[in-house]
Amino acid sequence: MNSNPWKNFFDTSNKFSKPAQAEKLISGNDISEIKLLPIDVLKVFLTKEDLQVGLKTYIDNELRNDFIEKMAANPPQEEVSLEAWSQQIFGDKKFGMILIGLEQYSNSFAEKVGTIVRPLLETAGMPLNGQSFLFFMGIYGFIPHYVYHIGNTPKFSLSIVLDYINPPQDRFENELIKETAEEKLSIHSSYEKPLKLDAPQSVLFERIDMQSIKKKMEITLARKILCLKSNGGIREKSNRNRTILPSSESFSIKGKEIFPILMDLQDCYKALIFTRGNRVMVKNHPMLPNIVNTINNGEYVTFDSIKELMMPLWDLIDVFSFIQELLIPEAITLNDNVNLSLTT
């Protein structure tokens, strides 16, 4: 899709600093598909145990969670529109539903909306805490609390909202400090020495190795960005689905443009692979960058080609495991009919 409409929107909004409207950002075909994808989102969400987390339901301007059990007992189906389903749940009541974090419930939804807003990221840049999506659905007849951009809608409406999460600098730094601790990185091999009870404060400051802390935070930030980039800038990583490789070895794989497979080479023995926000450690291999680049270029790579390049340094289990780790988060497309080969 031409990115000019997105650039015009970005410029008109003065880089998101003021409200703006734009036309022709999304094609008619994309709109038709988007209308169906929230059904998948709701079906998965309604299987959760903590249904009150992330979902708000309003009836006549009053927060009502007593309809959630009814929704869980009667989830939407593909053959029934959301408007018809909501009629079954709420009847003629003026209602509004708000669900946040849509991308974490459907890989297909995340892929579709990620593809649609890709031109925006190419224009505005990727927010450091990623992007998330939420929807408003209902026949309001009122303005739900704290929902400042939804008005009185006399007919059923569905709005999908992009949350472009670029945090304040202090919050970003504080979150990065916490994330760095969670990485449990090791740089030192020595132990700290006990502190004398009468030691001055200046001695305390000497215990802080700023170079070590800076190095750990740089590693954490680099991995955070690799996760986001591998996930098309989307905040929540994709779901890991139960996917089984074909029983025959006559299949090929290729990557998805907005979900590049990225790497962080740990050492000569290990490599950290990033797939749609997920991280997995694999054995390092001198031909690993070659295969990853070919997959990212959208070229089909046959299983036989991967075996030929990676064995015997990798065994057959390593090869299968690598492909499986790309397939489970739906970072690649699999085709068991294409017969192409990888060239070096």
JOBEL-V510737 format. One record per residue. SS is DSSP state (2 for helix, 1 for strand, 0 for the rest). OMEGA is omega as a letter, one per 30 degrees, with the letter a starting at -180 (NA if undefined). Layout:
SS,OMEGA  SS,OMEGA
//
This chain:
0,l  0,a  0,a  2,l  2,l  2,l  2,l  2,l  2,l  2,l  2,a  2,l  0,a  0,l  0,l  0,a  0,l  0,a  0,l  0,l  0,l  0,l  0,l  0,l  0,a  0,a  0,l  2,l  2,l  2,l  2,l  2,a  2,a  2,a  2,a  2,a  2,l  2,l  2,l  2,l  2,a  2,a  2,l  2,a  2,a  0,l  0,a  0,l  0,a  0,a  0,a  0,l  0,l  0,a  1,l  1,l  1,a  1,l  1,a  0,l  0,l  1,l  1,a  0,l  0,a  0,l  0,a  2,l  2,l  2,l  2,a  2,l  2,a  0,a  0,l  0,l  0,a  0,a  0,a  0,a  0,l  2,l  2,l  2,l  2,l  2,l  2,l  2,a  2,a  2,a  0,a  0,a  0,l  0,a  1,l  1,l  1,l  1,l  1,a  1,l  0,a  2,a  2,a  2,a  0,a  0,l  2,l  2,l  2,a  2,a  2,a  2,a  2,l  2,l  2,a  2,a  0,l  2,l  2,l  2,l  2,l  2,l  2,a  2,a  0,a  0,l  0,a  0,l  0,l  0,l  1,l  1,a  1,l  1,l  1,l  1,a  1,l  1,l  1,a  0,a  0,l  0,l  0,l  0,l  0,l  0,l  0,a  0,a  0,l  0,a  0,a  0,a  0,a  0,l  0,l  0,l  1,l  1,a  1,l  1,a  1,l  1,l  1,a  1,a  0,l  0,a  0,l  0,a  2,a  2,l  2,l  2,a  2,l  2,l  2,a  2,l  2,l  2,l  2,l  2,l  2,a  2,l  2,l  0,a  0,l  0,l  0,a  0,l  0,a  0,l  0,l  0,l  0,l  0,a  0,l  0,a  0,a  0,a  0,l  0,a  2,a  2,l  2,l  2,a  2,l  2,a  0,a  0,l  0,a  2,l  2,l  2,l  2,l  2,a  2,a  2,l  2,l  2,l  2,a  2,l  2,l  2,l  2,l  2,a  2,l  2,l  2,a  2,a  2,l  2,a  0,l  0,a  0,a  1,a  0,a  0,l  0,a  0,l  0,l  0,a  0,l  0,a  0,a  0,l  0,l  0,a  0,l  0,a  0,a  0,l  0,l  1,l  1,l  1,a  1,l  1,a  0,a  0,a  1,a  0,l  0,a  1,a  1,l  1,a  1,a  0,l  0,a  0,a  0,a  1,l  1,l  1,a  1,l  1,a  1,l  0,l  0,l  1,l  1,l  1,l  1,l  1,l  1,l  0,a  0,a  0,a  0,a  2,l  2,l  2,a  2,a  2,l  2,l  2,l  2,a  2,l  0,l  0,l  0,l  0,l  1,a  1,l  2,l  2,l  2,l  2,l  2,a  2,a  2,a  2,l  0,g  0,a  0,l  0,l  0,a  2,l  2,l  2,a  2,l  2,a  2,l  2,a  2,l  2,a  2,l  2,a  2,a  2,l  0,l  0,l  0,a  1,l  1,a  1,l  1,a  0,l  0,a  0,a  0,l  0,a  0,l  0,l  0,a  0,NA
//
